[in-house]
Amino acid sequence: MSPSVDPSIPEPSVTFTPPAPPAFADCTPRQKAARVLSDALAPANLVVALLLLVGWHSTTSRAGLGWGLFAALFCGVVPIGIIALGVRRGALTDQHIRVRRQRVVPMALSLVSVIAGITLLHVLGAPREVFALVVAMLVGLVSSLLVTVVWQISIHMSVAGGTVMILLLVLGPAVLPAALIAAAVGWSRLVLKAHTPAQLLAGTALGGTAALAFALLN
């Protein structure tokens, strides 16, 4: 006979799979707020916003904003499209890809898109800040993918944490209140039981790798 499993013992983090969230109408007010924050501050949304802001800052002109938009196509829009297509085909659970093993292929395809973006930005002579940011995003994505192969990490927190750190590097202490963005993301993911505290902390640490890469390149 196989040994019985005590349901009071939590599932090991290596095999952790978050529960499916209830329908929005069935959520408590707290869960609804968490759902809205989790969707609004999704990784791709933060990536696009950060690229636009840094693009503008790189030249303080429409040209810089254009570079940010161009980079956002490869780092944000294409990954969103990959995930949306996967959800539509039933290969992915939802836009946040709850199941870890389902994340590997979309992340790998997004990696190809980001590399293509880096190549074009280099060839076309993009501003240094924009180019450095996209390379930093590549570093963050590679780091997250390597961890994801064996462990469920919070991509939400990786991007949110990296975004806040890079904003501080670009704009200085004046944007310190932006840390509330990362705090809101962490709170929402905990409320939705999408991640454990350890996964959120590890995600934030990985965001630091992207920020470090940006600091070294910029």
Secondary structure, 3 states (H helix, E strand, C coil): CCCCCCCCCCCCHHHCCCCCCCCHHHCCHHHHHHHHHHHHCCHHHHHHHHHHHHHHHHHCCHHHHHHHHHHHHHHHHHHHHHHHHHHHCCCCCCCCCCCHHHCHHHHHHHHHHHHHHHHHHHHHCCCHHHHHHHHHHHHHHHHHHHHHCCCCCCHHHHHHHHHHHHHHHHHCHHHHHHHHHHHHHHHHHHHCCCCCHHHHHHHHHHHHHHHHHHHHHC
